[in-house]
């Protein structure tokens, strides 16, 4: 696509998204405020106190234009102002109780607007939308910091995501066939059907509402726990999530009284094997196989707890 085509596509998206959010409507979110009004009130309500100078700078507003809006807000009882000790030409602005109610109501309406749009999408599509938004933000905003990842317990829909994401990844990266997806689906299905929260667990790594990693611990019997389906999405490589997920498995297995943690992997998965070696796992067996199409070398590793 040529440069001009890229630019036109970006402009077309901007027009779409502006209309999507109703940003050109005189009454933003069916409220008595314009988009600029709402943005200013949001900034004031999000701080314990903010100066008019900082507002004008951060929102790229003409100071005189901002001053007129603040004057109206003050007349409507939405804000209080006091002298800024750091700049006698400016003011410190805070929301009143009435202003906070308006600020919170605008937030509620904005959330409801997006939720209503997401409700029309398929189960995994809101995550894809948010992931694309995060990408746009990080690439175009020099000051943007990547959203931090969190690790949480699994919930409804997560196991399906594990099957889909890993099937796609290993098919694309290693040419494995649908028998691998069948294996993952079997492991994941048994985990759900026989889930014992006293001896088993699933961790999901999430960033900005989007799943980016996972791992399971299942009960292998005879005091042996099994580490299954470790995965970190390509978009999250280099964050140390694989190491954190494996550490969670080890900590859990020890806490639950297992004597050993076992896993099966393939030798071409160098990043994962490096994590296992550093964590103290030892290789106990390996065998050539063609379980998923291309010939591979399967390996069993164990960690004495």
ROKOLRO-297177 format. One record per residue (C-alpha): residue in three letters; x, y, z. Coordinates in nm, 2 decimals, padded with zeros to 4 digits. Layout:
BEGIN
[r ALA,[X,Y,Z]]
...
% end
This chain:
BEGIN
[r UNK,[00.00,00.00,00.00]]
[r UNK,[00.15,00.34,-00.10]]
[r UNK,[00.21,00.62,00.15]]
[r UNK,[-00.09,00.82,00.03]]
[r UNK,[-00.31,00.50,00.05]]
[r UNK,[-00.20,00.45,00.41]]
[r UNK,[-00.27,00.81,00.50]]
[r UNK,[-00.62,00.79,00.34]]
[r UNK,[-00.69,00.47,00.53]]
[r UNK,[-00.59,00.63,00.86]]
[r UNK,[-00.81,00.93,00.79]]
[r UNK,[-01.10,00.71,00.70]]
[r UNK,[-01.06,00.53,01.03]]
[r UNK,[-01.05,00.86,01.21]]
[r UNK,[-01.38,00.96,01.05]]
[r UNK,[-01.54,00.63,01.13]]
[r UNK,[-01.43,00.64,01.50]]
[r UNK,[-01.53,01.00,01.55]]
[r UNK,[-01.88,00.90,01.43]]
[r UNK,[-01.87,00.58,01.63]]
[r UNK,[-01.82,00.76,01.95]]
[r UNK,[-02.06,01.05,01.86]]
[r UNK,[-01.78,01.30,01.92]]
[r UNK,[-01.93,01.55,01.68]]
[r UNK,[-02.27,01.55,01.85]]
[r UNK,[-02.35,01.88,02.02]]
[r UNK,[-02.47,01.69,02.33]]
[r UNK,[-02.20,01.44,02.41]]
[r UNK,[-02.33,01.11,02.55]]
[r UNK,[-02.68,01.27,02.56]]
[r UNK,[-02.56,01.50,02.83]]
[r UNK,[-02.58,01.89,02.84]]
[r UNK,[-02.20,01.90,02.77]]
[r UNK,[-01.99,01.91,02.45]]
[r UNK,[-01.70,01.67,02.41]]
[r UNK,[-01.46,01.95,02.52]]
[r UNK,[-01.67,02.02,02.83]]
[r UNK,[-01.67,01.65,02.92]]
[r UNK,[-01.29,01.62,02.86]]
[r UNK,[-01.22,01.91,03.09]]
[r UNK,[-01.45,01.79,03.36]]
[r UNK,[-01.29,01.45,03.34]]
[r UNK,[-00.94,01.59,03.38]]
[r UNK,[-01.05,01.80,03.68]]
[r UNK,[-01.24,01.51,03.84]]
[r UNK,[-00.95,01.27,03.80]]
[r UNK,[-00.72,01.49,04.01]]
[r UNK,[-00.74,01.62,04.37]]
[r UNK,[-00.65,01.96,04.22]]
[r UNK,[-00.52,02.07,03.89]]
[r UNK,[-00.41,02.41,03.77]]
[r UNK,[-00.57,02.60,03.48]]
[r UNK,[-00.22,02.62,03.32]]
[r UNK,[-00.17,02.25,03.33]]
[r UNK,[-00.52,02.19,03.19]]
[r UNK,[-00.45,02.42,02.89]]
[r UNK,[-00.12,02.26,02.83]]
[r UNK,[-00.23,01.89,02.86]]
[r UNK,[-00.55,01.94,02.66]]
[r UNK,[-00.39,02.17,02.40]]
[r UNK,[-00.66,02.44,02.46]]
[r UNK,[-00.64,02.81,02.41]]
[r UNK,[-00.62,02.96,02.77]]
[r UNK,[-00.89,03.22,02.69]]
[r UNK,[-01.12,02.95,02.56]]
[r UNK,[-01.06,02.73,02.86]]
[r UNK,[-01.12,03.03,03.09]]
[r UNK,[-01.47,03.08,02.95]]
[r UNK,[-01.55,02.72,03.00]]
[r UNK,[-01.42,02.72,03.36]]
[r UNK,[-01.62,03.04,03.43]]
[r UNK,[-01.94,02.86,03.31]]
[r UNK,[-01.85,02.55,03.52]]
[r UNK,[-01.81,02.77,03.83]]
[r UNK,[-02.14,02.95,03.77]]
[r UNK,[-02.31,02.60,03.74]]
[r UNK,[-02.16,02.49,04.07]]
[r UNK,[-01.94,02.22,03.91]]
[r UNK,[-01.60,02.35,04.03]]
[r UNK,[-01.43,02.55,04.29]]
[r UNK,[-01.11,02.75,04.23]]
[r UNK,[-00.84,02.89,04.45]]
[r UNK,[-00.51,03.07,04.39]]
[r UNK,[-00.22,02.86,04.26]]
[r UNK,[00.07,02.93,04.50]]
[r UNK,[00.31,02.82,04.23]]
[r UNK,[00.18,03.06,03.97]]
[r UNK,[-00.02,03.37,04.08]]
[r UNK,[-00.15,03.40,03.72]]
[r UNK,[-00.32,03.06,03.74]]
[r UNK,[-00.57,02.88,03.96]]
[r UNK,[-00.61,02.54,04.13]]
[r UNK,[-00.94,02.38,04.03]]
[r UNK,[-01.13,02.11,04.21]]
[r UNK,[-01.47,01.96,04.15]]
[r UNK,[-01.76,02.02,04.39]]
[r UNK,[-01.99,01.74,04.50]]
[r UNK,[-02.22,01.83,04.21]]
[r UNK,[-01.93,01.83,03.97]]
[r UNK,[-01.82,01.49,04.09]]
[r UNK,[-02.17,01.35,04.04]]
[r UNK,[-02.17,01.49,03.68]]
[r UNK,[-01.81,01.35,03.62]]
[r UNK,[-01.91,01.00,03.75]]
[r UNK,[-02.23,01.00,03.54]]
[r UNK,[-02.03,01.09,03.23]]
[r UNK,[-01.80,00.80,03.30]]
[r UNK,[-02.10,00.56,03.35]]
[r UNK,[-02.25,00.67,03.02]]
[r UNK,[-01.92,00.63,02.84]]
[r UNK,[-01.87,00.28,02.98]]
[r UNK,[-02.23,00.19,02.89]]
[r UNK,[-02.17,00.31,02.53]]
[r UNK,[-01.87,00.09,02.48]]
[r UNK,[-02.03,-00.20,02.66]]
[r UNK,[-02.33,-00.18,02.43]]
[r UNK,[-02.10,-00.19,02.12]]
[r UNK,[-01.90,-00.49,02.26]]
[r UNK,[-02.22,-00.68,02.33]]
[r UNK,[-02.28,-00.70,01.95]]
[r UNK,[-01.94,-00.87,01.89]]
[r UNK,[-01.85,-01.23,01.91]]
[r UNK,[-01.69,-01.36,02.23]]
[r UNK,[-01.33,-01.30,02.15]]
[r UNK,[-01.37,-00.99,01.94]]
[r UNK,[-01.37,-00.72,02.22]]
[r UNK,[-01.02,-00.85,02.31]]
[r UNK,[-00.91,-00.81,01.95]]
[r UNK,[-01.04,-00.45,01.94]]
[r UNK,[-00.87,-00.36,02.27]]
[r UNK,[-00.54,-00.52,02.15]]
[r UNK,[-00.55,-00.31,01.83]]
[r UNK,[-00.62,00.00,02.04]]
[r UNK,[-00.32,-00.07,02.26]]
[r UNK,[-00.10,-00.12,01.95]]
[r UNK,[-00.21,00.22,01.81]]
[r UNK,[-00.15,00.39,02.14]]
[r UNK,[00.20,00.25,02.19]]
[r UNK,[00.31,00.31,01.83]]
[r UNK,[00.18,00.67,01.80]]
[r UNK,[00.21,00.81,02.15]]
[r UNK,[00.58,00.85,02.24]]
[r UNK,[00.48,00.90,02.61]]
[r UNK,[00.26,00.59,02.62]]
[r UNK,[00.37,00.31,02.85]]
[r UNK,[00.27,-00.04,02.77]]
[r UNK,[-00.02,-00.16,02.99]]
[r UNK,[00.13,-00.38,03.27]]
[r UNK,[00.04,-00.75,03.26]]
[r UNK,[-00.14,-00.92,03.54]]
[r UNK,[-00.16,-01.29,03.63]]
[r UNK,[-00.50,-01.42,03.74]]
[r UNK,[-00.71,-01.73,03.78]]
[r UNK,[-00.90,-01.87,03.48]]
[r UNK,[-01.26,-01.78,03.43]]
[r UNK,[-01.53,-01.87,03.17]]
[r UNK,[-01.40,-01.86,02.82]]
[r UNK,[-01.03,-01.88,02.91]]
[r UNK,[-00.98,-02.25,02.84]]
[r UNK,[-01.13,-02.20,02.50]]
[r UNK,[-00.89,-01.92,02.43]]
[r UNK,[-00.60,-02.15,02.54]]
[r UNK,[-00.70,-02.41,02.28]]
[r UNK,[-00.75,-02.15,02.00]]
[r UNK,[-00.44,-01.94,02.06]]
[r UNK,[-00.20,-02.23,02.10]]
[r UNK,[-00.34,-02.42,01.80]]
[r UNK,[-00.30,-02.12,01.58]]
[r UNK,[00.05,-02.05,01.71]]
[r UNK,[00.20,-02.40,01.67]]
[r UNK,[00.03,-02.45,01.33]]
[r UNK,[00.17,-02.12,01.20]]
[r UNK,[00.52,-02.14,01.36]]
[r UNK,[00.60,-02.51,01.33]]
[r UNK,[00.36,-02.65,01.08]]
[r UNK,[00.19,-02.89,01.33]]
[r UNK,[-00.13,-03.04,01.21]]
[r UNK,[-00.48,-03.06,01.37]]
[r UNK,[-00.38,-03.35,01.59]]
[r UNK,[-00.20,-03.10,01.81]]
[r UNK,[-00.53,-02.90,01.85]]
[r UNK,[-00.70,-03.23,01.93]]
[r UNK,[-00.44,-03.29,02.21]]
[r UNK,[-00.48,-02.94,02.35]]
[r UNK,[-00.85,-02.97,02.35]]
[r UNK,[-00.83,-03.31,02.52]]
[r UNK,[-00.60,-03.18,02.80]]
[r UNK,[-00.81,-02.86,02.84]]
[r UNK,[-01.14,-03.05,02.84]]
[r UNK,[-01.02,-03.29,03.10]]
[r UNK,[-00.90,-03.00,03.32]]
[r UNK,[-01.24,-02.84,03.31]]
[r UNK,[-01.44,-03.17,03.35]]
[r UNK,[-01.24,-03.29,03.64]]
[r UNK,[-01.12,-02.97,03.79]]
[r UNK,[-01.01,-03.01,04.16]]
[r UNK,[-00.93,-02.66,04.30]]
[r UNK,[-00.75,-02.82,04.59]]
[r UNK,[-00.48,-02.98,04.37]]
[r UNK,[-00.51,-02.80,04.03]]
[r UNK,[-00.49,-02.45,03.89]]
[r UNK,[-00.49,-02.24,03.58]]
[r UNK,[-00.31,-01.91,03.55]]
[r UNK,[-00.39,-01.65,03.28]]
[r UNK,[-00.16,-01.36,03.19]]
[r UNK,[-00.37,-01.06,03.08]]
[r UNK,[-00.28,-00.71,02.96]]
[r UNK,[-00.53,-00.44,02.90]]
[r UNK,[-00.82,-00.69,02.91]]
[r UNK,[-00.65,-00.92,02.65]]
[r UNK,[-00.52,-01.27,02.73]]
[r UNK,[-00.15,-01.30,02.65]]
[r UNK,[-00.04,-01.62,02.83]]
[r UNK,[-00.14,-01.92,03.03]]
[r UNK,[-00.03,-02.24,03.21]]
[r UNK,[-00.20,-02.52,03.40]]
[r UNK,[-00.11,-02.75,03.68]]
[r UNK,[-00.29,-03.08,03.69]]
[r UNK,[-00.28,-03.37,03.93]]
[r UNK,[-00.08,-03.66,03.77]]
[r UNK,[-00.13,-03.89,04.07]]
[r UNK,[00.12,-04.05,04.31]]
[r UNK,[00.23,-03.71,04.43]]
[r UNK,[00.32,-03.58,04.09]]
[r UNK,[00.19,-03.25,03.95]]
[r UNK,[00.20,-03.19,03.58]]
[r UNK,[00.28,-02.85,03.42]]
[r UNK,[00.07,-02.82,03.11]]
[r UNK,[00.01,-02.58,02.82]]
[r UNK,[00.26,-02.31,02.90]]
[r UNK,[00.21,-02.03,02.64]]
[r UNK,[00.31,-01.66,02.60]]
[r UNK,[00.17,-01.47,02.30]]
[r UNK,[00.42,-01.33,02.05]]
[r UNK,[00.30,-00.97,02.14]]
[r UNK,[00.42,-01.03,02.50]]
[r UNK,[00.76,-01.19,02.45]]
[r UNK,[01.04,-01.04,02.65]]
[r UNK,[00.83,-00.94,02.95]]
[r UNK,[00.94,-01.24,03.16]]
[r UNK,[00.59,-01.38,03.17]]
[r UNK,[00.69,-01.74,03.09]]
[r UNK,[00.93,-01.74,03.39]]
[r UNK,[00.66,-01.59,03.62]]
[r UNK,[00.40,-01.85,03.51]]
[r UNK,[00.64,-02.14,03.57]]
[r UNK,[00.73,-01.99,03.91]]
[r UNK,[00.36,-01.98,04.00]]
[r UNK,[00.33,-02.35,03.91]]
[r UNK,[00.63,-02.44,04.12]]
[r UNK,[00.50,-02.24,04.42]]
[r UNK,[00.16,-02.40,04.39]]
[r UNK,[00.29,-02.75,04.36]]
[r UNK,[00.50,-02.71,04.67]]
[r UNK,[00.22,-02.55,04.87]]
[r UNK,[-00.01,-02.84,04.78]]
[r UNK,[00.24,-03.10,04.89]]
[r UNK,[00.34,-03.26,04.56]]
[r UNK,[00.67,-03.43,04.56]]
[r UNK,[00.75,-03.37,04.19]]
[r UNK,[00.65,-03.14,03.91]]
[r UNK,[00.67,-03.30,03.56]]
[r UNK,[00.62,-03.16,03.21]]
[r UNK,[00.65,-03.27,02.85]]
[r UNK,[00.78,-03.04,02.57]]
[r UNK,[00.97,-03.05,02.24]]
[r UNK,[01.34,-02.96,02.20]]
[r UNK,[01.28,-02.69,01.94]]
[r UNK,[01.10,-02.48,02.20]]
[r UNK,[01.42,-02.32,02.31]]
[r UNK,[01.28,-02.03,02.51]]
[r UNK,[01.06,-02.26,02.72]]
[r UNK,[01.34,-02.51,02.78]]
[r UNK,[01.57,-02.24,02.90]]
[r UNK,[01.31,-02.14,03.16]]
[r UNK,[01.27,-02.50,03.28]]
[r UNK,[01.65,-02.54,03.30]]
[r UNK,[01.69,-02.22,03.50]]
[r UNK,[01.41,-02.32,03.73]]
[r UNK,[01.59,-02.65,03.81]]
[r UNK,[01.41,-02.90,03.60]]
[r UNK,[01.61,-03.20,03.47]]
[r UNK,[01.57,-03.40,03.15]]
[r UNK,[01.47,-03.76,03.23]]
[r UNK,[01.37,-03.89,02.88]]
[r UNK,[01.32,-03.80,02.52]]
[r UNK,[01.19,-03.97,02.21]]
[r UNK,[01.15,-03.89,01.84]]
[r UNK,[00.78,-03.87,01.72]]
[r UNK,[00.56,-03.75,01.45]]
[r UNK,[00.25,-03.69,01.66]]
[r UNK,[00.17,-03.36,01.50]]
[r UNK,[00.31,-03.41,01.15]]
[r UNK,[00.67,-03.30,01.12]]
[r UNK,[00.93,-03.51,01.30]]
[r UNK,[01.01,-03.37,01.65]]
[r UNK,[01.20,-03.47,01.96]]
[r UNK,[00.97,-03.49,02.27]]
[r UNK,[01.12,-03.45,02.61]]
[r UNK,[01.01,-03.51,02.97]]
[r UNK,[01.15,-03.29,03.24]]
[r UNK,[01.09,-03.31,03.62]]
[r UNK,[01.16,-03.09,03.92]]
[r UNK,[01.19,-03.25,04.26]]
[r UNK,[01.01,-03.04,04.51]]
% end
